[in-house]
């Protein structure tokens, strides 16, 4: 039988395409990394649900200019770090302190009394770092997941400015911090933003993503560069990040961090800054109580991903977190997302956002999403299909994170690397997968075990109708 043009194209592509080893890690639909072809389906960005205000910055050492927040899930506790700053001024003033709030569920937050630093005449506060300018301008912690990390260095952080460089800190409990060394560990950057770092499991090194500009000094676009380190002390040369073929945009914070369900994927929920794009008028700003220097711009948040190296994937160019109803959401430097996506329920994950910046109502908001639900492969009522690149997996069951209508369905065909359907796993053998679940097991007639296919290059072909596929995962029972 002669080969069709599609089969010839697939065979040609396959010859130059090694299989992607996904093991048993969950594969969220955040980009086209695993997508070979589509027909009648599209990647659709999710809209996180606004769950409202969860924390008010209303203490005397906090105030209008709290920002650069970080949320960390550490065992049975959640930690929120943020800059406390009640008055406007130049970056790196002594008024800037690093504060902490804690939670048992990621939804309701409270201030622990730390008692280490006297601020505004009292030690009855939640300040974990003070008198350390300019580090406290943008102090950004993370939980170090490197195997064998010393207990006294479970937490690490970076903070500083162009003039100081980024200074490294460590902590055993996330509350009491000390300098890892006196000198800055990173100096090649402008650093006038939140500068993040983490242990990259697939790259087996520490990585840092930090503020640089496309022009000399503070000119051009606010952008992101990257460096790597084997020990968090000695860092590589700075490499500018690339963003694909789209137009450059001002990215104020990058908030890049490994996804807690798949460390091979780093999620970046970045603040997109629109300088000079004014929505709020002078009289309206005065009525809101906005600081006079902070209402002539606006911003939102976008979703990017990276799988290592100097490239961000900008599959979705539209806004991920749009400004909410009300002019208070359209002021300068508001809507900046916190660093960290955390699980807050069996089927839920949450992100957080600084709202009402430079206003007396400054606070933190929580947004919920379906677990793995950053985006989905979506098919309408007319149906469609998509096929993966060659994959290698471990496990003996395939689970789908899916939502269908009552009339919708997903059928999965498993093919050889060259595109030939495998006996027992053809489209005719597939049993429709229907429902709304985080992990629904895919079945074929006779429910054959997938273990015999583990380690062998295969392709998945998803036939979908009135359905969303958020993620898939091979696993063992």
C-alpha angles and dihedrals in degrees: 000000000000118000118251121234090253091052092048090050091049092049091049092048093046092054090065098035121084114206119264111241105221096165109189097318121128113256111212118197095246099128143353095271092122099028118110100169142347134203119186096344132096140196105249124195116231125234111227114225117244107234093182137239116342103169134024120210094217106132120107092249092049118046139126099346102049110138151127092079126188128194120199128184108212113176109293095351136071120211126204118195122187143157116261113212124150099182136046119248145119118320115268103033125154089246089072114096134170113240134189136208126185137211139182095210109019090248107076117044135192138180117249116211105243099174096196100114133039110227124173090355099308142086090199092102144103097243115136097176131027139151089037103108130196091020091065091057092078108000105171119186132191137183108250111230096180109132111252096017109161114258091238090059101046089122123049133179145181129211140157147087141263089275098048100031119221112311120207122227132183135197139180097211106018091249107074113050134189134181114263088211135349098242123070115263096208123037107156102091144060093245094192092145140040107311114201137198140177144163109273107213097193092047095039094223142084115269130197127197113196146164121282131151128234092230134046115295111337096344134113118017129345103244145157134261131182141215134180134216137186094209109018089251107069112051134190126241116289115266121193114234120240124221106196124251100318125107119278117260133186107263109192101180123012102194093195114177139146116273107249092226095048119019091191087075122063115202118212116192096182131189110241109208122204106196114206094007097128126191102157119073125219095256092045091051091051091051090051092049093238116166105257093241096055115061107068096083136049137203146185136180131264133197121239133162136201133191096197133292126062099310131098117196111229098188088146116048096172123089118282098191110030122198111267132238115295133052091259087076093057101064127112118287095004124128092045109158121230119240111261142051110218136182112248101172142007091276101018140081128184141212127190135218136197107235137188094021116195090015132106087244094060110150147143122261130199124222121193130209137178112269106274087002104132089120140340142218100246132200125183130216092286091059134220144189143231134194130212129227114255110297137192117203143174125222136051105251133060117216126192129206096211147149122201134173118246087264095039131091148168123224121189126208120191117213138185119257088265092054100260114140112246117236112259092020101064124126089259090055094048120107112213113257109219133173145053111283141134092229118015115172115236115228138195129193107294089014095250119203115253092209092097089061096049112118092016120111109252140160127224120216114196117201107195138182126182089342145119123216111199099174144337133212139185112220146152121253 
